[in-house]
Amino acid sequence: MAPLDAILWSSAALAYGVGDYVTTIVGLRMAGIQEGNPIVRFLSGGDPGPGSFAVLKLVSVALFVAAYWSLRPGFARLVVPTALTLLGTVVTARNVQIIRQRV
């Protein structure tokens, strides 16, 4: 893996993995907010607990990694962790905004 790829995957792990996970769990447990993603609600049987949400996160990251490895090295491959970083940043920021409104 090239250095740029490692940087992008680190950013994706922080934004999508840690940021979204932590803010979602804080929102669900401390602020009494319901999960907004209908797919996550369906797969978790309602609002996810920390364990089930972690499993869903790991599975979704594994799918992104599989997509990454299925592409030939080059620009297209870099789009995968970049998109995951952007998604994680937007979702984390939105979660923080919702939590701040409730608390």
C-alpha positions, 0 to 999 in steps of 0.5 A: 500500500502506498503512503497516500493510500495509508493516509487516506485509510487512516483518515477514513478509519478516524472519520467513519470508524471512530467519529461516526461510531462514537457520536452515534453511541453517545447520541443513542445512549446519552442524548436519547436520539434514535438512529436515523439510518433506516438500514442500520435500524432494520439490521439492528432490530431498532436502535443499535447497541454498541456491540451490534453497531460495531459489527455493522461498522466492521462489515461496512468497512470490510465491504469498502476494503473489498471494493478498494482491493478489487480495483487496479492501483491508481486514481479509482482506488483512491476514491474509495477511502476518500469517499469513506472519509467524506462520508464519515466526516459529514455523518460525524458532524451531523451527529454532533449537531443533533447531539448539541441540539438535545443536550 
